Amino acid sequence: MELTSRREIILRTIVSEYVATGAPVASKTISLTDVRVSPATIRNDVTSLEDDGYVTRPHASAGAVPTDRAYRFCVESMGRDVQLPLSDQLLIAGVCHDAGEELDTRLRLIATLLAHFVHNAALVTQPKAARASLRHLHIVSLQDTLALLILVLCEPAVVRQRTIPLSAPLTQDELTELSNRLGARLAGMTVDEVSAEIDSAGNDRELLRHIADVMRAEERPELGRAHLEGLHLVLSQPEFAKSPRTLTLLRMVERDDWLETALGPDVVEEGVRVIIGQENRDEALQDLSLVIGNYGTSGRARGLIGVVGPKRMDYMRAISSVNYLASLLSVSLSDSAR
């Protein structure tokens, strides 16, 4: 049933008060806000909201608690293009500007910053390339027949290393000459193009196989490593403090695949996704909500940035913060690829 304008106002008031306090919202509390109707009318409207599945009450005289449906209603009505206040944008931009060039450091700082802004846990995943290409390679001698292969990849600009065996002892000068020769030959190639060179590579076949293997790992569909910060902010919320759900949450985030499980097959998709409570595919996440956005460029390197917290979340602040930080990360990633 479609909500009347008055019941919509009452529902928004219940959600707002519950998000702020974590306590069931009494009709008297609603009457003290901008809702200009009698307490009796409010009680009748709250009963109707309960019948329609927007709120729950332990008993008739108890205060109202929003359901997943109530949160979903509010999220859908606000849209996904809400903007962070300019003062917050300037503060975030200033901190990010001073974060340095090292990608891992920047991602960890941004996750910490987002957690601070939304007072919940925040995550940022390492960007993964849709089509990684080789920018530069170098081989460093470790022992007579053991070397360190160092690859610099584009999209994103990352460095990957692998220890490789050598078929015969080579000096560092010989390895440097080999690095320069193969670097000139393979620069700009994708993993498929490098793989196509293997059969004609002669004595360099095994080395090209190692190069292709490292590049292929960057193109796997799973997410890059996630930086999760601010988990203590979630655990300190009334929903989790001294609750058996705390242990469930801790066990959940210890799993390497928890984010892929939560987001399903379309892990990295356009726009901001809001997944509320029972909408989560993973039962361990059904006391939580996720606000997940992506950064990067479509068809190139992509990563995720998001908020994890109880359903009693300030969704407008979470969505606007994720939107803004995703845009900053996209610009940063694009600049690093030049």
DOZA-443427 format. One line per 2 residues: their letters; for each residue x negated, y negated, z of C-alpha. Coordinates in Angstrom, 2 decimals. Each point is the difference from the previous one (the first is absolute). Layout:
residues N
A	X Y Z ~ ...
END
This chain:
residues 338
ME	0.00 0.00 0.00 ~ -1.29 -3.48 -0.90
LT	-0.81 -2.18 2.97 ~ 1.98 -3.16 0.60
SR	-2.09 -3.15 0.33 ~ 0.65 -0.12 3.75
RE	-1.01 3.61 0.58 ~ -3.09 -0.55 -2.13
II	-0.99 -2.91 2.25 ~ 0.62 2.11 3.09
LR	-2.02 2.89 -1.44 ~ -2.92 -2.28 -0.85
TI	0.16 -1.42 3.53 ~ -0.11 3.51 1.49
VS	-2.97 0.95 -2.17 ~ -1.86 -3.24 0.78
EY	0.57 0.27 3.76 ~ -0.91 3.68 0.10
VA	-3.20 -0.55 -1.99 ~ -0.97 -2.77 2.42
TG	0.82 1.77 3.27 ~ 0.29 3.75 -0.59
AP	3.09 0.00 2.25 ~ 3.58 0.88 -1.06
VA	1.84 -3.18 -0.96 ~ 3.08 -0.81 2.07
SK	3.03 -1.86 -1.35 ~ -0.68 -2.78 2.51
TI	-3.49 -0.46 -1.50 ~ 1.51 -0.31 -3.48
SL	2.54 -2.58 1.26 ~ -2.86 -2.23 1.19
TD	-1.38 -0.30 -3.54 ~ 1.45 -1.79 -3.03
VR	2.87 2.49 -0.31 ~ 3.00 -2.26 0.71
VS	2.63 2.55 1.00 ~ 1.31 1.37 3.28
PA	-1.72 2.86 1.83 ~ 3.10 2.16 -0.62
TI	-0.27 -0.53 -3.76 ~ -3.71 0.81 0.17
RN	0.73 3.24 1.86 ~ 2.54 1.00 -2.65
DV	-2.45 -0.78 -2.80 ~ -2.79 1.96 1.71
TS	2.38 2.97 0.26 ~ 0.66 -0.29 -3.75
LE	-3.74 -0.17 -0.68 ~ -0.43 3.14 2.09
DD	2.75 1.77 -1.95 ~ -1.74 -0.96 -3.25
GY	-3.35 1.38 1.17 ~ -1.87 -3.30 0.44
VT	-0.46 0.18 3.77 ~ 0.11 2.58 2.76
RP	1.06 -0.31 3.64 ~ -0.48 2.62 2.73
HA	3.50 -0.87 1.30 ~ 2.71 -2.56 -0.70
SA	-1.29 -2.63 2.43 ~ -3.66 0.35 -0.99
GA	-1.95 -2.38 -2.19 ~ -0.50 0.65 -3.72
VP	-3.13 1.50 -1.57 ~ -0.56 -0.34 -3.77
TD	-0.10 3.19 -2.08 ~ -2.18 0.69 -3.04
RA	2.94 -1.18 -2.10 ~ -0.02 -3.39 1.73
YR	-3.71 -0.48 -0.62 ~ 0.42 1.06 -3.63
FC	2.84 -2.50 -0.46 ~ -2.14 -2.85 1.32
VE	-3.03 1.00 -2.07 ~ 1.97 0.24 -3.24
SM	1.68 -3.34 0.56 ~ -3.33 -1.81 0.52
GR	-1.64 1.39 -3.16 ~ -3.70 0.71 -0.55
DV	-1.25 -3.46 -0.99 ~ 0.06 -1.62 3.43
QL	-2.98 -2.30 0.51 ~ -2.33 -0.29 2.97
PL	-0.07 -3.52 1.50 ~ -2.67 -2.20 -1.59
SD	-1.86 -0.43 3.30 ~ -0.36 3.78 0.29
QL	-1.09 0.27 -3.64 ~ -2.76 -2.56 0.56
LI	-1.19 1.75 3.17 ~ -0.14 3.40 -1.72
AG	-1.72 -1.39 -3.09 ~ -2.66 -1.65 2.16
VC	-0.76 3.19 1.93 ~ -0.13 2.08 -3.20
HD	-2.33 -2.52 -1.65 ~ -2.52 0.49 2.81
AG	0.24 3.81 -0.05 ~ -2.99 0.58 -2.26
EE	-0.30 1.92 -3.25 ~ -0.19 3.60 1.25
LD	3.34 1.61 -0.91 ~ 0.28 2.37 2.96
TR	-0.62 -2.84 2.46 ~ 2.62 -2.18 -1.71
LR	2.62 2.75 0.06 ~ -0.54 0.72 3.69
LI	0.23 -3.71 0.84 ~ 3.19 -0.40 -2.02
AT	1.60 3.00 1.74 ~ -0.90 -1.53 3.38
LL	1.32 -3.40 -1.09 ~ 3.29 1.46 -1.24
AH	0.47 1.94 3.25 ~ -0.50 -3.25 1.93
FV	2.57 -1.85 -2.11 ~ 2.76 2.62 0.26
HN	-0.81 1.36 3.49 ~ 0.10 3.55 -1.35
AA	-2.41 2.42 -1.60 ~ -1.33 -0.92 -3.44
LV	-1.76 1.99 -2.69 ~ -2.01 -0.69 -3.12
TQ	-1.21 2.77 -2.30 ~ -3.14 -0.09 -2.09
PK	0.87 -0.79 -3.64 ~ 0.00 2.98 -2.34
AA	-0.69 -0.32 -3.71 ~ 2.49 1.12 -2.59
RA	-2.93 0.19 -2.44 ~ -3.41 -0.38 1.65
SL	-2.87 -1.01 -2.26 ~ -3.74 0.05 0.58
RH	-1.83 -3.27 0.46 ~ -3.44 1.16 1.15
LH	-1.82 3.06 1.31 ~ -3.20 0.60 1.90
IV	-1.75 3.19 1.15 ~ -2.23 -0.02 3.08
SL	-2.47 2.77 0.85 ~ 0.59 1.73 3.34
QD	-2.20 3.09 -0.40 ~ -1.72 1.69 -2.94
TL	3.21 1.58 -1.28 ~ 2.61 -2.07 1.85
AL	1.24 -3.49 -0.87 ~ 2.68 -2.51 0.92
LI	2.32 -0.99 -2.86 ~ 1.40 -3.52 0.46
LV	2.84 -1.18 -2.24 ~ 1.46 -3.50 -0.21
LC	3.54 0.24 -1.39 ~ 2.38 -2.60 -1.38
EP	3.69 -0.23 0.96 ~ -0.60 -0.30 2.84
AV	-3.60 -1.12 0.39 ~ -1.14 2.77 2.35
VR	-3.22 1.90 0.64 ~ 0.10 3.79 0.26
QR	-2.87 2.34 0.91 ~ -0.66 3.71 -0.32
TI	-3.01 2.16 0.83 ~ -0.90 2.09 -3.07
PL	-2.51 2.80 -0.70 ~ -2.64 -0.44 -2.72
SA	-0.93 2.84 -2.33 ~ -3.67 -1.02 0.22
PL	-2.07 -2.36 2.19 ~ 0.12 -3.62 -1.21
TQ	-1.84 -3.08 1.28 ~ 1.86 -3.18 0.86
DE	-1.39 -1.64 -3.15 ~ 1.43 2.84 -2.08
LT	3.35 -0.27 1.78 ~ 0.08 -3.76 -0.58
EL	-0.65 0.53 -3.72 ~ 2.78 2.62 -0.07
SN	2.35 -2.39 1.83 ~ -0.66 -2.78 -2.50
RL	0.46 2.27 -3.01 ~ 3.26 1.54 1.21
GA	1.25 -3.32 1.33 ~ -0.37 -1.59 -3.42
RL	1.71 2.98 -1.65 ~ 2.95 0.33 2.41
AG	0.69 -3.60 1.05 ~ 3.68 -0.88 -0.35
MT	1.12 3.60 -0.54 ~ 2.97 1.61 1.76
VD	-0.20 3.47 1.52 ~ 1.52 1.54 -3.14
EV	-2.62 -1.70 -2.16 ~ -2.83 1.13 2.28
SA	1.37 3.56 -0.04 ~ 0.06 -0.06 -3.80
EI	-3.75 -0.71 0.03 ~ -0.92 3.04 2.12
DS	-0.35 2.61 -2.77 ~ -2.39 -2.19 -1.99
AG	-2.02 -1.15 3.03 ~ -2.66 2.73 -0.21
ND	-2.09 0.11 3.18 ~ 2.23 -2.69 1.53
RE	3.17 2.12 -0.07 ~ 0.07 0.82 3.72
LL	-0.65 -3.61 0.92 ~ 2.90 -1.17 -2.19
RH	2.24 2.58 1.66 ~ -0.84 -1.49 3.39
IA	0.70 -3.51 -1.31 ~ 3.36 1.11 -1.43
DV	0.93 1.76 3.26 ~ -0.64 -3.13 2.07
MR	2.01 -2.15 -2.41 ~ 2.86 2.50 -0.14
AE	0.33 -0.13 3.79 ~ 0.77 -3.72 -0.32
ER	2.90 0.74 -2.35 ~ 1.77 2.59 2.13
PE	3.61 -0.99 0.71 ~ -0.28 0.08 3.79
LG	-0.44 -3.24 1.90 ~ -3.35 -1.45 0.88
RA	-1.16 0.07 3.62 ~ 2.34 -1.99 2.24
HL	-1.02 -2.54 2.62 ~ 2.66 0.16 2.75
EG	-0.21 -2.77 2.59 ~ 2.22 -1.10 2.89
LH	1.43 3.39 0.94 ~ -0.16 -1.10 3.64
LV	2.54 -2.72 -0.83 ~ 2.51 2.67 -1.02
LS	-0.73 2.19 3.01 ~ 0.59 -2.93 2.36
QP	3.54 -0.56 -1.33 ~ 2.84 1.10 2.32
EF	1.01 2.72 -2.49 ~ -3.34 1.74 0.46
AK	-1.32 -1.03 3.41 ~ -0.06 3.09 2.25
SP	2.00 1.91 -2.60 ~ -0.62 3.51 -1.39
RT	0.28 -1.64 -3.43 ~ -3.41 -1.55 0.62
LT	-1.72 3.36 -0.36 ~ 1.96 0.74 -3.18
LL	-1.12 -3.31 -1.48 ~ -3.64 0.56 0.90
RM	0.02 3.48 -1.51 ~ 1.65 -1.33 -3.13
VE	-2.60 -2.68 -0.76 ~ -2.81 2.49 0.57
RD	1.15 1.88 -3.12 ~ -1.82 -1.00 -3.17
DW	3.13 0.37 -2.13 ~ 2.55 -1.79 2.15
LE	0.31 -3.03 -2.27 ~ 0.36 2.05 -3.20
TA	2.64 2.11 1.76 ~ 1.90 -3.10 1.10
LG	-0.02 -1.71 -3.39 ~ 0.66 3.00 -2.22
PD	-1.05 0.51 -3.63 ~ 0.03 -3.69 -0.96
VV	-2.64 -0.92 2.54 ~ -1.09 -3.25 -1.66
EE	2.94 -1.76 -1.58 ~ 0.78 -3.62 -0.77
GV	1.31 -2.38 2.64 ~ 0.53 0.38 3.72
RV	1.69 3.17 1.27 ~ 1.83 0.03 3.31
II	0.64 3.46 1.46 ~ 2.16 -0.02 3.13
GQ	0.33 2.76 2.58 ~ 1.89 2.97 -1.41
EN	-0.95 -1.04 -3.54 ~ -3.49 1.32 0.74
RD	-0.69 3.36 -1.61 ~ -2.19 1.07 2.92
EA	1.97 0.78 3.17 ~ -2.92 -1.26 2.11
LQ	0.53 -3.46 -1.51 ~ 3.74 -0.27 0.53
DL	-0.31 -2.20 3.08 ~ -2.04 -2.44 -2.09
SL	0.32 -2.36 -2.93 ~ -2.58 -0.61 -2.71
VI	-0.41 -3.16 -2.07 ~ -2.37 0.89 -2.82
GN	-1.30 -2.12 -2.88 ~ -2.68 0.55 -2.60
YG	-2.91 -2.08 -1.20 ~ -2.18 0.08 -3.08
TS	0.94 -0.02 -3.67 ~ 2.41 2.39 -1.70
GR	-1.91 2.64 -1.94 ~ -3.24 -0.80 1.84
AR	-1.15 0.29 3.62 ~ 2.87 0.08 2.50
GL	0.31 0.22 3.75 ~ 2.67 -0.29 2.69
IG	0.50 -2.47 2.81 ~ 2.74 0.33 2.56
VV	1.51 -0.13 3.46 ~ 0.98 2.93 2.22
GP	2.14 -0.59 3.06 ~ 3.22 0.79 1.83
KR	3.27 -0.56 -1.83 ~ 0.45 -3.02 2.28
MD	-2.27 -2.05 -2.25 ~ -0.01 -3.58 -1.27
YM	0.45 1.08 -3.62 ~ -0.12 -3.50 -1.45
RA	-3.40 -0.67 1.54 ~ -1.28 3.45 -0.96
IS	1.12 -0.31 -3.64 ~ -1.32 -3.55 -0.42
SV	-3.36 0.90 1.62 ~ -0.42 3.09 -2.18
NY	0.93 -1.99 -3.12 ~ -2.53 -2.73 0.69
LA	-2.90 2.23 1.01 ~ 0.64 2.27 -3.00
SL	-0.30 -3.02 -2.30 ~ -3.28 -1.06 1.65
LS	-1.42 3.52 -0.34 ~ 1.04 0.17 -3.66
VS	-1.87 -3.23 -0.76 ~ -3.05 1.19 1.97
LS	-0.06 3.34 -1.83 ~ 0.36 -1.69 -3.37
DS	-2.86 -2.39 0.77 ~ -2.29 2.84 1.11
AR	0.53 1.81 -3.31 ~ -1.31 -2.95 -2.05
END
